[in-house]
Amino acid sequence: MLIYDGACAFCRDAVMLVRRWDRQRAFEYVPLQDSARVVPLGIPAPALVAALHLRLPDGRVWAGADAVAEVLRRLPGKRWLAAPFALPGAQPLARRVYAWVAARRQCRAVAGR
């Protein structure tokens, strides 16, 4: 399950791109505003608003840049895009870049809690 901010145009556009790439329908796409589906997951509302989250059926959860890397790894034909995340020092840098972009989005939604 890919949980994103449905009130954010940037987030919606990013998810639309992933949906186009997700030809095998590996992910379920859920806006954080869908409280009936999101609240039972137990992810705190501030965390949901701050970053994209990927929750796998086995319960593992990734957020932010870590979620982006994991999504790319799971998309056939796009796995090569995840390769830079595995380079030494890349993941901390990716996390800083993700946080910088996320802090500058022009939306702030409140999760249904």
C-alpha positions as CSV (number, residue, x, y, z in Angstrom):
1,M,0.0,0.0,0.0
2,L,1.4,3.4,-1.1
3,I,0.1,6.1,1.2
4,Y,0.4,9.6,-0.1
5,D,-1.0,13.1,0.5
6,G,-4.1,13.3,-1.7
7,A,-4.4,17.1,-1.0
8,C,-0.9,17.7,-2.5
9,A,-0.7,18.2,-6.3
10,F,3.0,17.3,-6.3
11,C,2.3,14.1,-4.4
12,R,-0.7,13.2,-6.7
13,D,1.5,13.8,-9.8
14,A,4.3,11.6,-8.4
15,V,1.8,8.8,-7.6
16,M,0.2,9.1,-11.1
17,L,3.7,8.5,-12.5
18,V,4.2,5.5,-10.4
19,R,0.8,4.2,-11.4
20,R,1.7,4.4,-15.0
21,W,4.9,2.5,-14.4
22,D,3.1,-0.1,-12.2
23,R,1.9,-2.3,-15.0
24,Q,1.7,-5.4,-12.8
25,R,-0.4,-3.5,-10.2
26,A,2.1,-4.2,-7.4
27,F,0.8,-1.4,-5.3
28,E,-2.5,-0.2,-3.9
29,Y,-2.6,3.6,-3.8
30,V,-4.3,5.2,-0.8
31,P,-4.5,8.9,0.0
32,L,-3.7,9.6,3.7
33,Q,-7.1,11.3,3.9
34,D,-8.8,7.9,3.6
35,S,-9.0,7.4,7.3
36,A,-10.9,4.2,7.2
37,R,-8.0,2.5,5.5
38,V,-5.1,4.5,7.0
39,V,-5.9,4.8,10.7
40,P,-5.9,1.0,11.3
41,L,-2.2,0.9,10.1
42,G,-1.1,2.8,13.3
43,I,1.2,5.3,11.5
44,P,1.1,8.6,13.4
45,A,-0.7,11.4,11.5
46,P,2.3,13.8,11.6
47,A,4.5,11.1,9.9
48,L,1.9,10.5,7.2
49,V,1.6,14.2,6.4
50,A,5.4,14.5,6.3
51,A,6.2,11.7,3.9
52,L,5.1,9.1,1.5
53,H,4.7,5.7,3.1
54,L,5.0,2.2,1.6
55,R,3.4,-0.6,3.7
56,L,3.9,-4.1,2.5
57,P,1.5,-7.0,3.2
58,D,4.0,-8.5,5.7
59,G,3.8,-5.2,7.7
60,R,7.1,-3.7,6.8
61,V,6.9,0.1,6.3
62,W,9.2,2.5,4.6
63,A,8.8,6.3,4.6
64,G,10.2,9.2,2.5
65,A,13.3,8.5,0.4
66,D,13.4,4.9,1.7
67,A,9.9,4.4,0.4
68,V,10.8,5.9,-3.0
69,A,13.8,3.5,-3.3
70,E,11.8,0.5,-2.3
71,V,9.0,1.4,-4.8
72,L,11.5,1.7,-7.6
73,R,13.1,-1.6,-6.7
74,R,9.7,-3.3,-7.0
75,L,8.8,-1.8,-10.4
76,P,9.9,-4.1,-13.3
77,G,11.7,-2.1,-15.9
78,K,12.4,0.8,-13.5
79,R,14.6,-1.1,-11.0
80,W,17.6,0.6,-12.5
81,L,16.3,3.9,-11.0
82,A,16.8,2.5,-7.6
83,A,20.5,1.6,-8.2
84,P,21.8,5.1,-7.1
85,F,20.2,4.7,-3.7
86,A,22.5,1.7,-3.1
87,L,25.7,3.8,-3.6
88,P,27.7,4.7,-0.5
89,G,26.4,7.8,1.1
90,A,23.4,8.0,-1.3
91,Q,20.7,7.1,1.1
92,P,21.5,9.8,3.7
93,L,21.7,12.3,0.9
94,A,18.4,11.1,-0.6
95,R,16.7,11.5,2.8
96,R,17.9,15.1,3.1
97,V,16.8,15.9,-0.4
98,Y,13.4,14.3,0.2
99,A,12.9,16.2,3.5
100,W,13.9,19.5,1.8
101,V,11.3,18.9,-1.0
102,A,8.6,17.7,1.4
103,A,9.0,20.8,3.6
104,R,8.5,23.0,0.6
105,R,5.3,21.5,-0.7
106,Q,2.5,24.0,-1.0
107,C,0.0,21.9,0.9
108,R,-0.6,20.7,4.4
109,A,-3.3,18.1,4.9
110,V,-4.4,16.6,8.1
111,A,-4.8,12.9,8.4
112,G,-8.2,11.7,9.5
113,R,-7.3,10.9,13.1
